[in-house]
Amino acid sequence: MDAIARNSVANVRIEPNQRSGLHSQVLLGESVGVLEEKVPWFRCRLEDGSIGWIHSGSLTLDPDIAGSYRTGELLCARALQARCLEEPNPASRTLAILTDGSRLLSSERQDKWQRVILPDGHSGWIPAGIATLIENLPSPSPESIRGLALDYVGIPYLWGGTSTLAFDCSGYVQLIYRLHRTILPRNSYEQGEMGEAVEPGEGWGRLIAGDLLFFAEGERIDHVAVSLGGASVAHASISNGRVAVESLEPGEDNYSARMAGLFRCAHRLF
């Protein structure tokens, strides 16, 4: 059985308990596969293959809506935060808060407004310019990935966060690539198994924007950053408390000796 996330951000718990740790999050309109039910919780497989528990209040289980979201024309929100409104009027009541990557079922177009169907079945309106058809999302490129990575600088850090409200390191990288039509695994050590290894070269000069850099305090990779080209990286870290830009090259602005010392490998995904 499929279900659709109906909240702006739906929390995915390790255990079916509100006090349990945050494993991940799914965005509004994202599809999940229901594996098990322990009322009021559902054990779900997410689109990235990871598994966790989601409260029923965050999901739409209606098979007609789930089917429409699976086969219909889906829009992807492209705004850090935006509102879906009851009427095509900026003063209208808010039906939902959208974050970058939220999915909406496309309906009619009216002047500068786009009518959409939300996962809870309500219809609403968004400015036409804030969403694009999923199939029109760009393919990965250094320029596009670098631009999006920088757009998210300053967003707070949250363990388990995957949205533009708050990120952890792998959630940050995951959303950047998701908005380039590429689904990555949830955890940094799993992402470290993707793509082709790249030798950074002297002064990190062989790295291009979009390469993923992996770090570890022990034997297993536990942190990921995205290259901005050369020695410059962007990453969501608890030490910074947010998404920040740092350099791995001594003498450069924002040089992080700690990051440079923990570097393990770099991979290219496109």
N, C-alpha and C positions, 0 to 999 in steps of 0.2 A: 504494500500500500504506500502511495506517495502522499506527502503533506507539503504545504507551502507555508513558509514563515510569514506571519501576518503583522509582526511588529517591526519597527524601524531596525532594531537590532535584537535578535533573540539569543539569549544566553544558552550555552551548551555546557551542562555540568558533567563532572566525572561520575557522580552517582545520582540517583533519583531523589535528590534532597536539596533544598534551597541553600543549605549551609555548605554543601559540597563545593570543592574547588572548581574554578572556571576552566574548562578545557578549551573552548572556542566560542565563536559566535557565528550566526548566520544572518544575512541581511534580508530585508523585506523582499518578498517575491522569490527567494531562493527555495529550490526543491530539495526535500530530504526523503529518504526511504525509511519507513517505519519498520523496525525489526521486532519490537516487543513493547507491551504496554504494562505499566504498573500505575494505575490511576492515582494521581492525575498526570503522570509522566510517561513519555514515550522515548524508548531507546532508538536512536536514529543513525543512519549512515549518511554522512554529509557528502556533498559533491566532490570534495577532495579525498574521499575514501575514509576519513576518520569517523569514529563512532563516539557518541555521547548521549546524554539525556536532556530532553527539552520538555518544559512544562506545556501542558495542553493549551494554556492561555496564550501561548506564543505561536500556535499553529492553526492553520485551516485544514480540516480533514475532508471537506466536501469534495467528492470525487469529480463533480462537474467542473468546479473551479480548478482543481488540480489538473484535470485533463486539458482545460483551456490554457493554463499556464505552460503545460508541456507541449502543446501543439500550436498555440496561437502566436500572433505577432507580438513579440516582447520588446519593450523599450528598456534601456539601461540609463538610469539617472547619472548625469555628469555634473554634479555640484557637490561641494563639501557638505552643505546642508541646504535643503530647500523644502518648500511646503507643497503638499497636495491639497487643493482647496475644494470646498463643496460646490462653488460656482466659479465661472471664469471671471473673477473679480478679485484684485489684490486684498480687498477688505473682507472677503468671504471667510467663513469658518474653516479652520485647519482640520483636515481628516487624517493626515499622516505626515510625519517628518521623514524626508528622504535623505539618505547619505549617498556618497559616490558609490555606484554599483548596485543600488536598489533596482529591482525589476518591477515593471508595471505592464499590464496587458493593454495594448494599444486599442483605442476606439476612434471616434470621429475627430476631425480637426476643425477648429472654428477660429478663423482669423489668426491671432497670435497665440491661441490656446490649444492645448491638446487634451482631449478627454481620455481618461484611462480607467481601467477596472482594477481595484485593489484586491489583494488576496482575501479580504474579508467579505468580498462581494459588492461593496459600495463602489459607486462610480464617483470620480472626482476630476479635477482639472489642474494641469500644470502649465507653466509657460512653455511654449513649443520648443524654445531653444535649450532647455536644460536636460534633454534626454535624446538618445540616439538609438536606432535599431541595433540590437545586439550584433547582428551580422555586419554592421557598419563600423564596429569598433576597430581601431587600428591594429595591424600586426606589429609585433615587437620591432623597435628600431632604437638605436642609441639616443636620437634626439627626443623621441616621444617618451621613452622611459625616463630619461633624465629630467624632462620637464615635469612629469607627474611626480617623480620622487621629490623634487624641490617644492612642488605645490603643498606637500604634506608636512614640510618642516614646521616644527612647533606644536604639532598635534600631541597630546599627552600620551604617556606610556601606561599601558595596562596589561598585566599578564593575562593572556587569553584573548586580548582585544584584536579584532579584525576589521574594524570600521574606521571611518574618518572622525569618529567621536574619540577613539583611543585605540592604540595599537600595541602589540608586542612585536618583537623583531621579525618573526616569520609571518605574522599577520600583515605587517606592513609590506613586505616583499610579495606576499600572496595576492594582495589587492592590486598592487601595481601591475602584476602580470595578468591577473584576472581581467583587468580593463584593457589588456592587449590579447584577449582571447586565448589565454594560456592558464590552465588550472595546475597549480603546484600543490604538493603535499603540505600538510599542516605544520609539521615540525621542521626546525632548521636542519637537524641531522638527516631527515628524509630528503629535504631540498638539496642537501649536499651530495645526493646520489643522482641528481639530474644533470643533463647537459654534458659538455666536454671540458676536461680540465684545461686550464690556461696558465702558462707560466707568466707571472707578473712582469718579469724583465727588470732591468736596472731602472731604479727610480719609479717603478710601477708603470713604466711607459707602454707596456703591451696591453694594458687593460682598457676596455672601452666602456662607455656608459651602458648599463644594463647587465654587465657581468655581475655574478654573485660571489661575494667573498665570505669565507667561513672561518670561524674562530672557535677556540676551545680552551677551557681551563684545565681539563683532564684529557682522557683518551677520546671521548666522543664529542663531536661538534655540538655546541650549545648556543651559538649565536650566528646571525647572518646579517650582512649589510649589502647594499646595492652600490655598485661603482658609479660614480659620476664622470669617470674618465681619469686615467692616471692614478695618482695616490689619493684622490678625494673620494670619500664614501658618504652615503647617507644611511642612517639606521635608527631604529627605535630602541632605546636602551634605558634600563632602570637607573643607571648611573647619571644619565642626563635628565631623566624624568620626562623625556619627550623625543620626538624625531629631531635629529640634529645632524649637521654636516661636520665631519672630521677628516683629518689627513693622516696618512700612514707614513709620510716622508718627513724626517727631521728637518727643522728649519722652516717648514711651511706653516701658514696660518692654521690654527686649530689642530696642530699636530697632537696625536694621542699615542704616547709611548706604550701605554697599556694595550691598546688595540693592536699596534704593530707587533708587540711581543706575543700576542695570542693568535696571530694569523696562522692558518693552516693550509688553505688552498683557495683557488678561484675557479669558477666554472662559467662557461658561456652557454646560453640556452637558445641562441638563434644565430 
